[in-house]
Amino acid sequence: MLIGRQVSAQQPPLDTDEVSRLRVVLLRLARELRRLAADEGLTPAGAGVLGLLAARGPLRAGDVAAAEGINPTMASRVLGELETAGLISRGRDAADGRATIVHPTTAGARRARALKKRRNAVLTERFGALEPAQVDALLAALPALEALASVTPPPR
């Protein structure tokens, strides 16, 4: 079945079966990677925030919320859980005393690295079960998948 509208003038209508297959694949992989976060004692939101902070360094709490696509109340709750666990530290922004700066602790950075390593190992193992041409196809699709992930969703 085809989706009734075209994505752009240069692209044919999308096949809804293929779109559904992609959605299922992405959800299954995401579910497995989320389980690894739970094994590390992290919620999915906590893992995302900790990974963001480990990768990008100190950020304002509002920037964490925006980058993770969560509301400020949720971000505050997640940051509180991570702080209680000793994985992040919060302090005042020297440039703006009203803002909070958040950064990973040594334990938080270590936990983020461990989770990243485990997630990469799972995917590497999966890649090892594929034919070389399938691996090449997936790697060639990375720029398109990255572009797909960066598309701003329409307003609700």
N, C-alpha and C positions, 0 to 999 in steps of 0.2 A: 504494500500500500504506500502511496506517495503522499507526502505532506503537501497541502494545497498551495502553499506560497513558495516562491523562490527565495533563496538566501541572498542572492545578488543576480544581476543581469548575466554574469558570466557562468553561474553555476546552475545545474539542473535541479529540479525539486529533489528533496531528500527522501530516501526510502525509510518509512517509519520502522520497518523491521530492523534495518541496520542501525538506526538511531537507538532502538530498544536494546539491541545486542550490545552496543557500546555502553549504554547506561548500566546494564546488568554487569558487564565486565568491570567497569569502574567501581560500582558499588561492592562487588565481591572482593576486589583487591583492597578497597578502602576498609571494608569490614575486617579483613585479616590484619591489616596494618594497625587498625584501632585496637584489636585484641592484644597486640604487642605492647601498646601503650598501657593497657590495663595490667599486663604482666609486670610493667615497670612501676605500678602503683599510681598511674596517671589517668585522669579522665581524657577523653578526646580533646576537649577544649584546653585542658591543662597541658597536654602534650604539644598542642599547636602553639600556645603562648610560650612555653619553655623553649621550644625549637626556634621560634621567632627571635626570642631574646638571645639565645646562644648564637644564632647566625648573624644578627644585626647589631648586637650590643645594647647598651642602655637606651631606653626609649621612654617617652612620656606615656603615662597610662592611657591617655586618650589615643595616642598613636598605635598602641597595642590593640585597643578595641577596633580601631579603623582597619588596621592591617589584617586582623583576624575575622573581620566582618561580624563582630558581636557588639551588642549595645554596651554602653559604659557600666551599667549595673552588673551585667554578667561578667564583664572584664574585671570589675572590682572584686566580685566574688571569687573568680578563678585566681586572681592575683593573691587574694587573702589565703586561699587554700595552698597555693604554692609557697607563700611566705611562711605559713604555719609549718609546712613540711621542710622548711629550711632550704628551699630550692631557688628562691629569689629574695632580693632585698629591695626595699622601697625607701626613697628619700626625697627631699625637696629639690626641685630644679633651682640651681643657683641663679639662673637668669630670670626665673619667674617663680617666686615663692609659693604661688597658688597651685603650681603644677607638681605632679609627682613623677619622679624618674624611677624606672624599674630596671634592674639588671640581675642576671643570674648569679647565684653564689657559685663557689667552686664545686659544691655538690650538685647544684643545678646544671652547670655546664657539663659535668661528668655524666649525669643522668641523661641529658639531651644527646650527648655523643653516643652513649650506650644504646639508646633507642634508635638513633639514626643508623648505627652499625647493624643492629638486629634487623631493622626494616630493609636495609640494603642487602643483607645476607639472604633474607627471604626472597626478594626479587631476583637476586643473582642466581639462587638455586632454581627458581622458576625458569629463568632464561636458559639455564643449563639443560633443561628438559625440552627445549625447542630446537627446531631445525635451524641451521645457520641463516638460511634465507628469511625465516620468521624473525630472528633477532635483528637482522639487517633492516627488515621492514619496520619493526617497532622503533628502532633507533632513528630511522629516516623520518618517522612520523612525529618525533619529539618536538620539532619547531611548531608543527600544526597543533599538537596537543597543548603546548605551552600557550600558544595564541588563543586556543579555545578556552583555556582556564583563565586567561586574563580579560576576556570579554566582559564588560560591565553588564550585569543582569538588568533587565528592564525594571522600572519601578513597579512595586506591587499595588 
